[in-house]
Amino acid sequence: MDATIGPRGSLRLLSRREIDALSSTEQGGLHDMFRACALAVLNIGQETDDAHEVFAKNPDFDARVVEEPRGIRLELTGAPDAAFVDGEIIEGIREHLFAVLRDLVAARHAQRETELGTTDLVFELLRNAEAIRAGERDPLVVCWGGHAIARVEYDYTKEVGHALGLRGLDICTGCGPGAMKGPMKGAAVGHAKQRRQHGRYLGVTEPGIIAAEPPNPIVNQLVVLPDIEKRLEAFVRLGHAVVIFPGGVGTAEEILHLLGILLHPDNADIPLPMIITGPESSADYLRQIDAFIGATLGREAQSRYRMIVDDPAAVARACAEGAQQVFDWREQARDAWGFNWKLKIAAGFQQPFAATHEAMASLNLSRDQPADELAANLRRAFSGIVSGNVKPDGIRAVAEHGPFELRGDASLMRELDGLLQTFVAQQRMRLPGAEYVPCYRVVA
């Protein structure tokens, strides 16, 4: 379908330079990125993890910004029919399209025109998106987990979300399907039962993954960060508690990112509740994750989270109580309610990692380094596998040059290979029904 749509809210004006950048397909231009993100948003609710499939179904799609005397409009060509009802675009999709536009423009300005540090850049982008609420003690629970999960695991994420919603807690996820959708869906029902009118269902994503994980329909606020590292930092600084459901390599990446930060000596006394949970049928998976953490990062890392099996109410109570402790600590430390400024995040967790064959083979995967630095390098390894699985650049690199190779200490490689084989066997690498061909090779 072809359509021309106008914005809702504040983004009504762009400079000529911004419009030129959004229209340019040259290096540094934003057109191709905006087109990909816009197509993902127009596919809201589609259960997919294949960006090539999304583009193949809509080969003629285009999205361009049109300047008008009193503002801007988006001109869509070949847009999916499902994004419209009786010829009118669905309102939530309209909002998300202009959220993408807002965030791409803001990120380009911040990165090219200022000398901000990473944390200040993340803060400015979140503030520009109105994702940070000043002066309000509103607990936000970050929920991580896989897009390719079993039905019983998905139902469990909804039960936990429902228990969180009944306690007035808001939800933040990676905005896609599976464990990113379930908690929001459950919380929406919990909020409705408590007559909570303005529940937040915040989706945080990045351009490299949004096409493979289109936003789910529950997301009522979308933020697009420039890359995975800034996306992960946004989660950690926004959240007052973190719940981790079963998942694959992306979830392992998130776990290692958070644990690596919490293991930094400067963060020893900063509270940030971390709960790993799943239904009874996932107990073996949870034990495998716990064993991998113990075997690679040690007991101190295991002490930084709680493991709760098959008890949604206990998870929600732990989040509510933990968030209260976070607010009390921040009041004493004079830190902001809605953004965790005090948390120390080392450069190894902030610097973007490009998953090339050379970079993956060069990762320091040895035990001869502090636990937080090992966590950073393991996080990069999992991030590279995510790239090879679902991101267009990573998929293209693997197609051209073969699987990524991971090298390191023999005992560490056995632990890593064992966990990855478990993910493959449990079909956590791709959505059910899709055959998985590994994009990596573990070399001892």
C-alpha positions as semicolon CSV with decimal commas, in nm:
position;residue;x (nm);y (nm);z (nm)
1;M;0,000;0,000;0,000
2;D;0,114;0,356;-0,072
3;A;0,042;0,628;0,183
4;T;0,147;0,970;0,304
5;I;0,120;1,021;0,680
6;G;0,183;1,304;0,921
7;P;0,333;1,288;1,270
8;R;0,173;1,297;1,611
9;G;0,346;1,481;1,895
10;S;0,649;1,705;1,887
11;L;0,845;1,591;1,579
12;R;0,688;1,810;1,315
13;L;0,989;2,006;1,188
14;L;1,324;1,897;1,047
15;S;1,603;2,110;0,906
16;R;1,693;2,084;0,539
17;R;2,020;1,917;0,640
18;E;1,830;1,652;0,840
19;I;1,596;1,585;0,551
20;D;1,892;1,555;0,314
21;A;2,060;1,304;0,548
22;L;1,742;1,097;0,572
23;S;1,716;1,094;0,193
24;S;2,082;1,016;0,121
25;T;2,200;0,666;0,030
26;E;2,566;0,775;0,035
27;Q;2,802;0,686;0,320
28;G;2,685;0,872;0,630
29;G;2,333;0,903;0,491
30;L;2,039;0,765;0,687
31;H;1,800;0,655;0,414
32;D;1,883;0,283;0,408
33;M;1,882;0,259;0,788
34;F;1,555;0,451;0,815
35;R;1,397;0,235;0,544
36;A;1,495;-0,086;0,728
37;C;1,372;0,038;1,065
38;A;1,049;0,174;0,917
39;L;0,975;-0,158;0,747
40;A;1,031;-0,339;1,078
41;V;0,785;-0,107;1,253
42;L;0,528;-0,159;0,978
43;N;0,558;-0,534;1,047
44;I;0,465;-0,495;1,415
45;G;0,337;-0,822;1,557
46;Q;0,500;-1,044;1,294
47;E;0,675;-1,345;1,449
48;T;1,006;-1,354;1,260
49;D;1,378;-1,348;1,326
50;D;1,488;-1,328;0,962
51;A;1,559;-0,977;0,832
52;H;1,607;-1,111;0,478
53;E;1,255;-1,257;0,490
54;V;1,110;-0,921;0,590
55;F;1,282;-0,742;0,302
56;A;1,206;-1,020;0,052
57;K;0,834;-0,992;0,122
58;N;0,844;-0,615;0,063
59;P;1,104;-0,561;-0,212
60;D;0,947;-0,238;-0,340
61;F;0,905;-0,074;-0,002
62;D;1,046;0,273;0,049
63;A;1,004;0,547;0,308
64;R;1,096;0,908;0,244
65;V;1,057;1,232;0,435
66;V;0,862;1,499;0,249
67;E;0,911;1,863;0,350
68;E;0,598;2,077;0,365
69;P;0,551;2,445;0,451
70;R;0,420;2,368;0,800
71;G;0,612;2,052;0,883
72;I;0,701;1,711;0,746
73;R;0,523;1,400;0,628
74;L;0,633;1,045;0,551
75;E;0,577;0,908;0,205
76;L;0,545;0,526;0,215
77;T;0,561;0,314;-0,100
78;G;0,475;-0,055;-0,103
79;A;0,403;-0,069;0,270
80;P;0,256;-0,392;0,417
81;D;-0,125;-0,391;0,406
82;A;-0,141;-0,523;0,764
83;A;-0,018;-0,186;0,894
84;F;-0,347;-0,024;0,782
85;V;-0,713;-0,055;0,874
86;D;-0,961;0,060;0,612
87;G;-0,688;0,259;0,444
88;E;-0,574;0,436;0,764
89;I;-0,243;0,354;0,930
90;I;-0,268;0,199;1,278
91;E;-0,203;0,473;1,532
92;G;0,060;0,284;1,730
93;I;0,254;0,218;1,410
94;R;0,239;0,586;1,318
95;E;0,385;0,675;1,659
96;H;0,666;0,421;1,623
97;L;0,757;0,539;1,272
98;F;0,816;0,890;1,397
99;A;0,996;0,756;1,707
100;V;1,243;0,586;1,471
101;L;1,281;0,909;1,277
102;R;1,334;1,106;1,598
103;D;1,599;0,871;1,734
104;L;1,800;0,836;1,413
105;V;1,818;1,213;1,375
106;A;1,906;1,265;1,742
107;A;2,180;1,000;1,737
108;R;2,336;1,148;1,426
109;H;2,350;1,493;1,587
110;A;2,488;1,365;1,915
111;Q;2,760;1,152;1,757
112;R;2,876;1,401;1,494
113;E;2,842;1,734;1,668
114;T;2,941;1,677;2,030
115;E;3,220;1,516;2,229
116;L;2,989;1,340;2,472
117;G;3,096;1,035;2,664
118;T;2,891;0,720;2,606
119;T;2,682;0,756;2,921
120;D;2,596;1,120;2,848
121;L;2,505;1,024;2,492
122;V;2,275;0,745;2,614
123;F;2,118;0,986;2,862
124;E;2,057;1,253;2,598
125;L;1,899;1,006;2,357
126;L;1,672;0,865;2,628
127;R;1,580;1,214;2,749
128;N;1,504;1,323;2,392
129;A;1,274;1,021;2,361
130;E;1,108;1,112;2,695
131;A;1,201;0,769;2,830
132;I;1,339;0,916;3,154
133;R;1,090;1,042;3,409
134;A;1,231;1,304;3,641
135;G;1,122;1,317;4,004
136;E;0,898;1,009;3,995
137;R;0,960;0,689;4,191
138;D;0,802;0,466;3,929
139;P;0,971;0,123;3,929
140;L;1,070;-0,003;3,585
141;V;1,151;-0,373;3,550
142;V;1,377;-0,470;3,262
143;C;1,283;-0,814;3,124
144;W;1,530;-1,006;2,910
145;G;1,485;-1,341;2,739
146;G;1,475;-1,515;2,406
147;H;1,253;-1,462;2,105
148;A;1,269;-1,835;2,025
149;I;1,115;-1,992;2,337
150;A;0,874;-2,278;2,400
151;R;0,505;-2,204;2,455
152;V;0,524;-2,300;2,823
153;E;0,811;-2,053;2,869
154;Y;0,618;-1,780;2,690
155;D;0,314;-1,841;2,909
156;Y;0,538;-1,817;3,215
157;T;0,670;-1,476;3,104
158;K;0,308;-1,359;3,084
159;E;0,239;-1,488;3,436
160;V;0,540;-1,302;3,572
161;G;0,437;-0,987;3,382
162;H;0,087;-1,019;3,526
163;A;0,227;-1,044;3,879
164;L;0,446;-0,739;3,814
165;G;0,152;-0,544;3,673
166;L;-0,065;-0,621;3,977
167;R;0,207;-0,461;4,189
168;G;0,215;-0,146;3,976
169;L;0,551;-0,213;3,812
170;D;0,621;-0,099;3,456
171;I;0,798;-0,311;3,194
172;C;1,095;-0,253;2,964
173;T;1,208;-0,515;2,711
174;G;1,393;-0,544;2,381
175;C;1,050;-0,488;2,221
176;G;1,038;-0,804;2,006
177;P;0,845;-1,134;2,032
178;G;0,875;-1,420;2,283
179;A;1,010;-1,321;2,624
180;M;1,009;-0,957;2,513
181;K;0,635;-0,964;2,445
182;G;0,503;-1,193;2,720
183;P;0,587;-0,975;3,023
184;M;0,429;-0,671;2,858
185;K;0,114;-0,863;2,770
186;G;0,079;-0,999;3,123
187;A;0,153;-0,661;3,283
188;A;-0,110;-0,493;3,065
189;V;-0,374;-0,723;3,214
190;G;-0,240;-0,666;3,565
191;H;-0,248;-0,290;3,516
192;A;-0,602;-0,310;3,381
193;K;-0,717;-0,505;3,687
194;Q;-0,566;-0,239;3,913
195;R;-0,718;0,036;3,694
196;R;-0,370;0,169;3,628
197;Q;-0,432;0,401;3,336
198;H;-0,082;0,482;3,217
199;G;0,126;0,167;3,227
200;R;0,462;0,187;3,050
201;Y;0,567;-0,080;2,802
202;L;0,903;0,055;2,691
203;G;1,078;-0,114;2,398
204;V;1,451;-0,049;2,354
205;T;1,614;-0,165;2,031
206;E;1,886;-0,077;1,780
207;P;1,898;-0,054;1,399
208;G;2,100;-0,372;1,348
209;I;1,841;-0,599;1,509
210;I;1,502;-0,430;1,474
211;A;1,430;-0,589;1,134
212;A;1,481;-0,936;1,282
213;E;1,281;-0,847;1,594
214;P;0,996;-0,612;1,493
215;P;0,830;-0,438;1,788
216;N;0,545;-0,630;1,945
217;P;0,198;-0,468;1,957
218;I;0,209;-0,397;2,333
219;V;0,501;-0,151;2,312
220;N;0,365;0,199;2,374
221;Q;0,701;0,374;2,379
222;L;0,984;0,285;2,139
223;V;1,346;0,397;2,160
224;V;1,611;0,314;1,899
225;L;1,969;0,339;2,028
226;P;2,261;0,354;1,779
227;D;2,415;0,013;1,861
228;I;2,390;-0,288;2,091
229;E;2,631;-0,150;2,352
230;K;2,429;0,169;2,399
231;R;2,110;-0,034;2,398
232;L;2,245;-0,253;2,680
233;E;2,363;0,050;2,876
234;A;2,017;0,206;2,840
235;F;1,860;-0,106;2,993
236;V;2,100;-0,109;3,287
237;R;2,071;0,260;3,365
238;L;1,691;0,274;3,326
239;G;1,599;-0,039;3,521
240;H;1,526;-0,070;3,892
241;A;1,527;-0,450;3,869
242;V;1,620;-0,698;3,595
243;V;1,435;-1,025;3,529
244;I;1,595;-1,276;3,292
245;F;1,388;-1,551;3,129
246;P;1,516;-1,846;2,923
247;G;1,676;-1,756;2,593
248;G;1,969;-1,816;2,363
249;V;2,288;-1,630;2,275
250;G;2,127;-1,286;2,295
251;T;2,010;-1,355;2,648
252;A;2,353;-1,491;2,743
253;E;2,503;-1,170;2,607
254;E;2,272;-0,965;2,827
255;I;2,350;-1,174;3,137
256;L;2,725;-1,137;3,085
257;H;2,692;-0,764;3,022
258;L;2,510;-0,706;3,349
259;L;2,726;-0,942;3,554
260;G;3,043;-0,788;3,416
261;I;2,923;-0,445;3,527
262;L;2,813;-0,565;3,871
263;L;3,150;-0,738;3,923
264;H;3,340;-0,410;3,883
265;P;3,482;-0,318;4,227
266;D;3,327;0,031;4,212
267;N;2,980;-0,125;4,191
268;A;3,009;-0,361;4,487
269;D;2,765;-0,165;4,706
270;I;2,522;-0,042;4,438
271;P;2,191;-0,235;4,451
272;L;2,040;-0,361;4,127
273;P;1,826;-0,673;4,173
274;M;1,892;-0,944;3,913
275;I;1,661;-1,246;3,896
276;I;1,697;-1,543;3,662
277;T;1,373;-1,736;3,634
278;G;1,167;-1,980;3,430
279;P;0,898;-2,247;3,462
280;E;0,965;-2,590;3,611
281;S;1,016;-2,734;3,262
282;S;1,312;-2,496;3,216
283;A;1,486;-2,593;3,542
284;D;1,764;-2,780;3,358
285;Y;1,827;-2,476;3,138
286;L;1,847;-2,250;3,443
287;R;2,094;-2,486;3,611
288;Q;2,307;-2,489;3,294
289;I;2,321;-2,108;3,290
290;D;2,412;-2,102;3,659
291;A;2,681;-2,368;3,607
292;F;2,829;-2,180;3,310
293;I;2,850;-1,859;3,513
294;G;3,012;-2,043;3,804
295;A;3,263;-2,220;3,577
296;T;3,365;-1,902;3,392
297;L;3,314;-1,604;3,625
298;G;3,309;-1,773;3,966
299;R;3,103;-1,770;4,283
300;E;3,109;-1,394;4,324
301;A;2,922;-1,361;3,995
302;Q;2,670;-1,624;4,109
303;S;2,611;-1,422;4,427
304;R;2,490;-1,122;4,227
305;Y;2,161;-1,281;4,119
306;R;1,873;-1,488;4,255
307;M;1,746;-1,800;4,082
308;I;1,368;-1,847;4,115
309;V;1,199;-2,148;3,953
310;D;0,829;-2,154;3,866
311;D;0,707;-1,883;4,106
312;P;0,581;-1,566;3,932
313;A;0,459;-1,406;4,256
314;A;0,800;-1,454;4,420
315;V;0,968;-1,292;4,120
316;A;0,734;-0,993;4,134
317;R;0,775;-0,951;4,511
318;A;1,154;-0,963;4,474
319;C;1,135;-0,694;4,206
320;A;0,905;-0,469;4,412
321;E;1,115;-0,505;4,726
322;G;1,439;-0,469;4,533
323;A;1,320;-0,157;4,353
324;Q;1,231;-0,002;4,689
325;Q;1,586;-0,070;4,808
326;V;1,720;0,088;4,489
327;F;1,514;0,404;4,547
328;D;1,620;0,423;4,913
329;W;1,987;0,385;4,816
330;R;1,961;0,648;4,544
331;E;1,798;0,890;4,787
332;Q;2,093;0,854;5,024
333;A;2,347;0,868;4,740
334;R;2,168;1,163;4,578
335;D;2,132;0,977;4,249
336;A;1,847;1,024;4,000
337;W;1,533;0,811;4,037
338;G;1,508;0,729;3,668
339;F;1,871;0,698;3,551
340;N;2,148;0,514;3,734
341;W;2,435;0,763;3,708
342;K;2,642;0,609;3,988
343;L;2,694;0,273;3,820
344;K;3,046;0,237;3,681
345;I;3,050;0,094;3,329
346;A;3,399;0,024;3,199
347;A;3,502;0,105;2,842
348;G;3,502;-0,264;2,750
349;F;3,124;-0,268;2,786
350;Q;3,071;0,062;2,602
351;Q;3,291;0,038;2,293
352;P;3,099;-0,094;1,991
353;F;3,213;-0,439;1,883
354;A;3,202;-0,510;1,511
355;A;3,166;-0,884;1,457
356;T;3,425;-0,948;1,187
357;H;3,610;-1,277;1,148
358;E;3,933;-1,115;1,263
359;A;3,772;-0,954;1,567
360;M;3,599;-1,276;1,676
361;A;3,918;-1,484;1,639
362;S;4,117;-1,223;1,835
363;L;3,893;-1,215;2,144
364;N;4,079;-1,281;2,469
365;L;3,892;-1,589;2,591
366;S;4,134;-1,694;2,863
367;R;4,104;-1,724;3,240
368;D;4,413;-1,507;3,291
369;Q;4,217;-1,183;3,339
370;P;3,981;-1,027;3,597
371;A;3,629;-1,171;3,598
372;D;3,468;-0,847;3,479
373;E;3,705;-0,831;3,179
374;L;3,641;-1,196;3,094
375;A;3,267;-1,120;3,109
376;A;3,322;-0,836;2,862
377;N;3,502;-1,064;2,616
378;L;3,250;-1,346;2,651
379;R;2,978;-1,087;2,596
380;R;3,147;-0,990;2,268
381;A;3,163;-1,355;2,162
382;F;2,790;-1,400;2,214
383;S;2,723;-1,063;2,047
384;G;2,912;-1,181;1,740
385;I;2,703;-1,498;1,723
386;V;2,386;-1,288;1,748
387;S;2,519;-1,084;1,456
388;G;2,587;-1,396;1,252
389;N;2,242;-1,532;1,334
390;V;2,013;-1,236;1,267
391;K;2,191;-0,913;1,165
392;P;2,228;-0,845;0,791
393;D;2,598;-0,751;0,812
394;G;2,685;-1,058;1,019
395;I;2,484;-1,294;0,801
396;R;2,656;-1,154;0,492
397;A;3,004;-1,192;0,647
398;V;2,940;-1,557;0,738
399;A;2,799;-1,630;0,391
400;E;3,111;-1,486;0,228
401;H;3,385;-1,615;0,461
402;G;3,237;-1,907;0,654
403;P;3,167;-1,939;1,028
404;F;3,327;-1,714;1,288
405;E;3,601;-1,887;1,488
406;L;3,631;-1,854;1,866
407;R;3,965;-1,950;2,025
408;G;4,078;-1,963;2,386
409;D;4,168;-2,175;2,688
410;A;4,067;-2,538;2,635
411;S;3,860;-2,563;2,953
412;L;3,685;-2,231;2,883
413;M;3,611;-2,334;2,525
414;R;3,456;-2,659;2,649
415;E;3,222;-2,463;2,874
416;L;3,133;-2,224;2,592
417;D;3,083;-2,497;2,334
418;G;2,871;-2,700;2,575
419;L;2,637;-2,409;2,641
420;L;2,607;-2,326;2,271
421;Q;2,530;-2,688;2,187
422;T;2,257;-2,681;2,449
423;F;2,104;-2,371;2,287
424;V;2,105;-2,545;1,948
425;A;1,959;-2,870;2,086
426;Q;1,682;-2,679;2,265
427;Q;1,606;-2,478;1,948
428;R;1,690;-2,147;2,112
429;M;1,884;-2,011;1,814
430;R;1,590;-1,973;1,571
431;L;1,212;-1,965;1,585
432;P;1,045;-2,311;1,590
433;G;1,038;-2,477;1,249
434;A;1,347;-2,296;1,117
435;E;1,660;-2,502;1,063
436;Y;1,967;-2,360;1,237
437;V;2,306;-2,367;1,067
438;P;2,577;-2,253;1,314
439;C;2,751;-1,928;1,223
440;Y;3,042;-2,007;1,456
441;R;3,310;-2,267;1,524
442;V;3,465;-2,316;1,870
443;V;3,838;-2,399;1,853
444;A;4,020;-2,509;2,170
